[in-house]
Amino acid sequence: MDNIMKYKGYWAEIRYSDEDECFCGKIEGLKNSLIFFEGETVKELKKDFKDAIDFYLDNCKASNKIPEKQCKGSLNVRLGVDLHTKAKMKSIEEHISINELIKNAVIAYLKETN
């Protein structure tokens, strides 16, 4: 994950714009807010990234708004009928919910890939 920056619980994927000759990013996953940042150097990019998040958080505080989180802890997963059926049957065999089965699978996958 070399192209991901993190700050104060927020993260963004970094891209390079050949057209603009700069690095740029956007905080993904926010429904009601857009946070963009850029820089011609990595140092400028990091500063603008942190400044953008600090500005957002300060603005939320001044407006008495709760800052949005990028991940809410729930998501919809489209497995297809066959995989969904197999997962449900396995969850019944294991005496756990299908959500717990999928959560365990993601945890196991992340352990393997790290």
N, C-alpha and C positions, 0 to 999 in steps of 0.2 A: 504494500500500500504506500508506495513512495510518493504518489501524487495526491495524498489526502493531508490536509492541514486540520488541526484540532485546537480549539480554544474555548475555555469556559463551558464545556459540554456541547459545543457546536462543532460541526465538521463540514468540510467542503472538498470536492474534487477539484484539483487545479488543472487548468488547460493552458496551452500556449496558442495565441492567435498570431499566425504568421502575417495576416493582413494588417493588424494593428501593431505588430512587433512588441507584444507584451504578454505577460502571464495574467490570467483572469480566473475568477471563480464565482460560484453562487452557492449560498447555503441552501441545500436541497431539503425538501420535505416539509416546508412551512406552507400552510394553506393560505394564510392571510397576510403574509409579509414577504417582501422581496429584498434580499440582501446580496448585493453584488460587490465585488472588489477587484482591484487590478494593480499591477505594478510592472515597471519595465525591468526591475531586478528582483531577485528573491527577497532581498531586504525590504524593498518598497512593497512587495506583495504581502509579506508577513505583517508589516505595519498597517497597511490598508485593511487587511483581513481582521486584525485585532481592533482597529478603530471602528470598523463597520459593526462588529458585534457589540462593542462597548456603547456605541451610539444607539443601537437597537435596544439594548438593555436599559440604558439611561432613559430613553424615550418611553419605554414601557413603564418604568418606575414613575416618571413624571405624569403619566396618563392613568396611573393606577390600573394598568393592564398586566395580566399574567403573561410572561413571555412564552411563546409557543415552543414546544419541543419538536425535534425532528422526527423522532420515533415515539409512537404512542403506546407500544406494547401489544398491539393487536394488529392483525392484517388478514386479508383474504388470500387464500392460496387456491389456485386452480390446478387440480391434479389430473383431471380426466376421470372418466367413469371407472376404468379398470384399476388404476392406482388408488383411487379413493376407496373402492370396494376392498382391495387388499389391505389398505391401511386400517379401515374400520374393523375388518375381521381380526387383524393382528391386535388392535387395541382391546377388543373383546377378549381375546385369548390371554392377554397380559393383565386384564382387569384394570385398565386405565382408560382415560378419555382419549379420543382421537387427537385433541389438542396437546395432551401430555405426550403422546406418541410422536407427534410432529416436532414438538419442542425438544424431546430427547434426541431425535434424529439430527436436528440442527446443531445441538450441543456436540454430539459425536462428530459430525462433519467438521465443525470449527476446530475441534481438538486435533483432528487428523491433518488439517490444512495449515495449522500454525506451527 
